[in-house]
Amino acid sequence: GNSVTQMEGPVTLSEEAFLTINCTYTATGYPSLFWYVQYPGEGLQLLLKATKADDKGSNKGFEATYRKETTSFHLEKGSVQVSDSAVYFCALSDLTGGSYIPTFGRGTSLIVHP
Amino acid sequence: ETGVTQSPTHLIKTRGQQVTLRCSSQSGHNTVSWYQQALGQGPQFIFQYYREEENGRGNFPPRFSGLQFPNYSSELNVNALELDDSALYLCASSWGTGRATEAFFGQGTRLTVV
């Protein structure tokens, strides 16, 4: 079956540091890949996505590139802010039994200190 | 434009009881998906409804069932509750069921089974 593996958290950084959150996946088909973010007290919201190999998704200074050869979709940001503190979920959507079924990673908590 | 709303926000039930959780989808959306999120884990896909029909199901037993109504709101029913059913239940709505469809999440219902 499909699976998504994220690096364990929490990731603790100082403001303006560089961020990488690793995500690798296994899929039987050709999935679309997503990063969702959950800020404290809020629901999950889409941060960025990529639908084919070598596509780069980007939003709010975050980027991730769909790497089919390494089955990875690592999230990066050049300079984090305190307001980026949240839980980040990597996810894929793959065709299974005629429907697109989503699979989420367990989430990585990011804590940014001033 | 109203977002995804879920009710109730918290619920305590006894093992063996039945529970119904409710979700109002975002305006204009015709698809609703339900997820179970255990503490410290990512969301696990339960099932999806598209235009009132089940359109994909995760690895959950038949005692997890659902409905979608003509206004695209939805219910999740769980029979014969078990202690392991204690979790945050998330509803997400979207327009369509495509490979790269963005899901919009509610804040969830926290179910505790005692």
Interface residues (C-beta under 8 A of the other chain):
Chain A: V4 P31 S32 Y36 G41 E42 G43 L44 Q45 L46 K49 T51 F89 A91 S93 L95 T96 G97 G98 S99 Y100 I101 P102 T103 F104 G105 R106 G107
Chain B: G3 V4 S33 Y35 G40 Q41 G42 P43 Q44 F45 Q48 N55 G56 G58 L90 A92 T97 G98 R99 A100 T101 E102 A103 F104 F105 G106 Q107 G108
